[in-house]
Amino acid sequence: MNAFNFFTLKEARINNNCPECYSNDSLELIFEQKLTETNFYKAITNETRSEIRCLNCEVQIFPVMWTNDIEQVVDYHKRGLHIKPKSLKLKPISWAIITFVLVVLIAIVLLVTGVMSI
């Protein structure tokens, strides 16, 4: 299981015209950050993405369709974005494996040095 998803960092309504329906005050800008989760760890990455949706016509506005005004507003909101720092959290199974490996290594070292015998 190597799944990833994105969590929302910031949502903002922007007052630009929609390139599809030309509605004003119906665009929503969403910034998201990537979260990776496996059986052994959960990690927040530095990868972010932005998405613009029109709430009037229910269409996602792709960057190809952005006007200069929309790009300026997106850049403005991007500068004020507080990205969560990159992090890694080990799950209990990972800690159990690490502990087991350490105990086995210590036992091998003690056996080889003659401190402990079977």
ZIZI-V494199 format. One record per residue. N is the residue number from 1. PSI is psi in degrees with one decimal (NA if undefined). OMEGA is omega in whole degrees, 0 to 359 (* if undefined). Layout:
n->N psi->PSI omega->OMEGA
n->N psi->PSI omega->OMEGA
This chain:
n->1 psi->104.2 omega->176
n->2 psi->83.8 omega->185
n->3 psi->149.3 omega->173
n->4 psi->151.1 omega->175
n->5 psi->173.6 omega->181
n->6 psi->141.2 omega->174
n->7 psi->150.9 omega->187
n->8 psi->126.8 omega->175
n->9 psi->-41.2 omega->185
n->10 psi->139.6 omega->172
n->11 psi->137.8 omega->181
n->12 psi->140.5 omega->172
n->13 psi->131.8 omega->180
n->14 psi->147.9 omega->187
n->15 psi->46.8 omega->176
n->16 psi->161.0 omega->178
n->17 psi->139.4 omega->177
n->18 psi->131.7 omega->179
n->19 psi->-16.1 omega->181
n->20 psi->-55.8 omega->186
n->21 psi->-2.6 omega->179
n->22 psi->21.2 omega->177
n->23 psi->141.6 omega->178
n->24 psi->145.5 omega->177
n->25 psi->33.8 omega->177
n->26 psi->6.2 omega->180
n->27 psi->136.8 omega->179
n->28 psi->126.0 omega->180
n->29 psi->129.4 omega->182
n->30 psi->127.7 omega->174
n->31 psi->133.7 omega->181
n->32 psi->152.7 omega->179
n->33 psi->146.1 omega->186
n->34 psi->135.5 omega->176
n->35 psi->121.8 omega->180
n->36 psi->134.9 omega->180
n->37 psi->129.5 omega->175
n->38 psi->-173.7 omega->177
n->39 psi->-20.8 omega->186
n->40 psi->-25.3 omega->183
n->41 psi->167.1 omega->173
n->42 psi->128.9 omega->185
n->43 psi->140.3 omega->172
n->44 psi->128.2 omega->181
n->45 psi->173.3 omega->177
n->46 psi->-3.3 omega->183
n->47 psi->127.3 omega->176
n->48 psi->159.9 omega->175
n->49 psi->156.6 omega->178
n->50 psi->149.9 omega->183
n->51 psi->140.3 omega->175
n->52 psi->129.6 omega->178
n->53 psi->143.7 omega->173
n->54 psi->122.7 omega->181
n->55 psi->-15.5 omega->180
n->56 psi->-51.9 omega->182
n->57 psi->0.8 omega->177
n->58 psi->44.6 omega->181
n->59 psi->140.9 omega->173
n->60 psi->131.0 omega->181
n->61 psi->109.8 omega->182
n->62 psi->156.0 omega->183
n->63 psi->-25.0 omega->178
n->64 psi->-30.1 omega->184
n->65 psi->-2.9 omega->182
n->66 psi->139.5 omega->173
n->67 psi->171.8 omega->178
n->68 psi->-37.0 omega->179
n->69 psi->-42.4 omega->179
n->70 psi->-41.7 omega->179
n->71 psi->-39.3 omega->179
n->72 psi->-40.9 omega->180
n->73 psi->-40.2 omega->178
n->74 psi->-43.6 omega->177
n->75 psi->-38.8 omega->178
n->76 psi->-47.6 omega->180
n->77 psi->-31.9 omega->179
n->78 psi->-35.3 omega->179
n->79 psi->-32.1 omega->180
n->80 psi->8.9 omega->183
n->81 psi->134.9 omega->177
n->82 psi->96.4 omega->181
n->83 psi->134.9 omega->177
n->84 psi->141.8 omega->182
n->85 psi->151.7 omega->178
n->86 psi->132.7 omega->182
n->87 psi->162.4 omega->179
n->88 psi->128.0 omega->179
n->89 psi->120.4 omega->179
n->90 psi->142.8 omega->178
n->91 psi->164.2 omega->183
n->92 psi->-35.5 omega->180
n->93 psi->-35.0 omega->177
n->94 psi->-44.0 omega->178
n->95 psi->-36.9 omega->179
n->96 psi->-42.5 omega->179
n->97 psi->-44.3 omega->179
n->98 psi->-43.8 omega->179
n->99 psi->-44.0 omega->179
n->100 psi->-45.7 omega->180
n->101 psi->-41.5 omega->179
n->102 psi->-42.8 omega->179
n->103 psi->-42.5 omega->179
n->104 psi->-43.3 omega->179
n->105 psi->-42.2 omega->178
n->106 psi->-40.9 omega->178
n->107 psi->-40.9 omega->179
n->108 psi->-43.9 omega->179
n->109 psi->-43.0 omega->179
n->110 psi->-37.3 omega->178
n->111 psi->-42.6 omega->183
n->112 psi->-38.4 omega->181
n->113 psi->-10.4 omega->178
n->114 psi->6.0 omega->179
n->115 psi->-33.1 omega->181
n->116 psi->142.8 omega->179
n->117 psi->158.7 omega->182
n->118 psi->NA omega->*
